[in-house]
Amino acid sequence: MRFVSTLTGACFVGFLCSCDGSESTSQSTTTTTGTGAAAGSGGAAGGSGGTGGAAVCGSANLPLPNGLIELGWDDGIAASNVREQSWQITVNGNDYVLADGPLHEAVRFELEHPAKIYGFAIEWAALDPSVTPTTELIAGLYPDFGHNGFDYWEKDPLFVGSRCAQDALPGELLQYVLPEPVVIDHPGLVYVGHLMTTPTDPVFTFDGTQSGDGTCALWDDCHSAMNLPEAEKTDFYNGVSFPFAPDFRVRLYVEYTDSLQPEDTLFQPPKTVSPGPTAHVSFGDYDNDGWDDMLTDGPTLWHNEGNGAFINSTEASGITALGISATGGVFGDYDNDGCLDVFLYAESYQTKDTLLHAKCDGTGTFENATESSKIVDIVTTACGADPANIQAPAAAAAWVDIDADGFVDLYIANFNCWDTYTYYTDAVWHNEGNGTFADWTGKNGFLLKKTPSRGAAPADFDQDGDVDIFINNYVLQANLLYSNNGDGTVIEKAKTVKAAGDGTVGYTWGHTIGAAWGDLNNDGLFDLISANLAHPRFYDFSDKTQVLIQQPNHTFVDISGDFSYPMSAAGLRYQETHSVPALADFDHDGNLDMAITCVYDGRPSDFYWGKGDGTFTLDAYHAGITTENGWGVAVSDVDNDGDEDLFAHTLFINSGNAQKGHYLQVRAIGNVSANRAALGSTVRVTYGDQTRIRHVQGGTGKGGQDSMFLHFGLGAATQVDNVTIVFPGGKEVSFNGPIAADQRVWLYEDGTVHEGFAPPP
């Protein structure tokens, strides 16, 4: 899209110009003192209208209550309007003059709390002489569309009303008051907007200030927006939208109905120093002290000192001295010595991946075992102009015992060359059991096909005793699901079981960034969250985030519906940049809840309470997750207080404010024929007539890893009747109760049981 502008008078930012001006970087708030009657001359041209017969102008000419909060972005001084400019945009070689219309003008407002919206006010530009006194000045209040800051859902307005043209006094705000306030139960974005259809139609005025450099590159730089609803309709779902740097002279009148204090949210910032912000995170107890440690970007290793207090142990662990770099990593005991090793992946065209071996001598230190392991990065044609860009960029990795021989193998998800949009082959390395790995890339059923893989999520989804692998792909490519045959071979069957995404438009599938397995409807089968980035301009065919419910025949059904409104049938709101999901029972009611990050500047993370039927209730407000532009997510009880904490770009501690019941934590350990860390195992907990399942992660959908201490919310149950572990290969070990709730149990493949948060001696 190219902007062309010819400016008259003062310089207005947002197109191809720059100028100095006072900055307006935050939404201003004032309190109204009330107006008694709406501004202007009243309903001289038909009163409130709309009751019996045809509507007449002035339907929004109603009294505004006292004591409301007025929200606004503009500086209070009108400078110009679109009719006074000769702006045009060029899209796909076609020119569109903005002043000719049709053109939507809109302003976004960010509600900090649940609210009632009573009205808004607009300063209209000087009206065309052809406009009669009784001409309706129509404007509306609209819900958000994708949280990009400049698209709103004009198909279903929250309110549309009118004022009479004769009431629009030069230089003054004209109030629009709703007959009944609009209730916004969950805070977020709302828009005030209108449509100009001809060059003589009324338009908003705007001020002459700017924030930032005028490019609208940052979220808080621009709050106004324009949309050409009829432009490029074959390529753009709702026409061409774009942010606009000057602020339209528009205000919003609200009453906040909740005043949640930071200390009352579900998640709290830690009271001690903690890592963040970071794009990738994995949890693992690398020194076997019973406290989960963390691995983040860099690589940076964080040691849990107890009660969730972390210190940077990268140097003390010997990693710093190795002089390596990485995007992230995953924990796995590849030699079954009881100490977690680490595979570090690098999403880089020049940096190699690294295998760190835990020395397991009580020092908590690592050595570089990459060369001795015989793991070699894929070398390929250079990405872009730099001939050094020959390494396949690994976006994620996961440990998975493919052939159930008791040694975890390694799947490396290689991504994309951004310069040419060419993809890479994923790498598969088989653990030979002697510290070395054999290259299984493109063998035993794994595809040699190049795909833009962003993650690998192993789980025994069909519970036949062997571990399968879901691969989430980007750039409109189908996702993959390698179904394990149980003999060391796999078959790719994502399309067969309907987990590939929605490919209804020829080659088009989705932009899947992250994925998470979990039993969302408590039927004993693993379901799948496939988180997708989906631009509003391609809304009609893009895959939005899918809630894939597994059927008894091991196929999947997306219960999200058709997203005919920017909220799915599963309860998920449409956000353009859904990134990485994590599933956990944060309130102990027995249902899996979900946190999901969103990338790009200004995009908030979402939080949902699970209902236990596969659907969710949005409650990011009470969750208190403050992350914007977040990537990696992982879950662990870092302070060992019995509830799940959350790392979403930075660490949050579960306050327990929402706790509804009891819990049990289970640590599965292989000590007979399964891999020591029990990665890939399925654990079933039964209490009364209820059964809950979890799996031990060797990695999840965007290069992260949840805790190996599995957490089960039990609701009102105070004891567990049975725990059954299915280790990779299908061996079942059952532990009969009663097992008391509200504790951690360590369950071994040989039947040994240890109770308590402290590890076995």
Secondary structure, DSSP 8 states (H G I E B T S, - for coil): -EEE----SS--SSSS---------S-EEEE----SS-SSS-STTTTT--SSSS--S-TT-----TT-EEEE-S-S---EEGGGS--EEEETTEEEEGGGS-EEEEEEEE-SS-EEEEEEEE-B----TT--TT-EEEEEEEEBSBSSSS-B-TTS-SEEEEEEGGG--TTS-EEEEEEEEEEESS--EEEEEEEE-STTS--BEE-S--STTSS--SGGG--EEEEETTTTTTT-TT-EEEEESS-BSEEEEEEE-----GGGSSEE--SS----S-S-EEEE-TT-SSS-EEEETBTEEEEE-STT-EEE-TTTTTHHHHT--BSEEEEE-TT-SSS-EEEEE--SSS---EEEEE--SSS--EEE-HHHHT----B-S-SSS-TT--B--EEEEEEE-TT-SSS-EEEEEE-EETTTTEEEE-EEEEE-SSS-EEE-TT-TT----EE-EEEEEEE-TT-SSS-EEEEEE-TTB--EEEEE-SSS-EEE-HHHHT-S----BTTB-BEEEEEEEE-SSSSSS-EEEEEEE--GGGTTTS---EEEEE-TTS-EEETTTT-SSSB-TTS-B-BTBEEEEEEE-SSSSSS-EEEEEE-STT-B-EEEEE-SSS-EEE-HHHHT---BS---EEEE-TT-SSS-EEEESSEEEE--TT--SEEEEEEEE--SSS-TT-TT-EEEEEETTEEEEEE--S--TTS-B--SSEEEEEET--EEEEEEEE-TTS-EEEEEEEEESSSEEEEETTS-EEESSS---
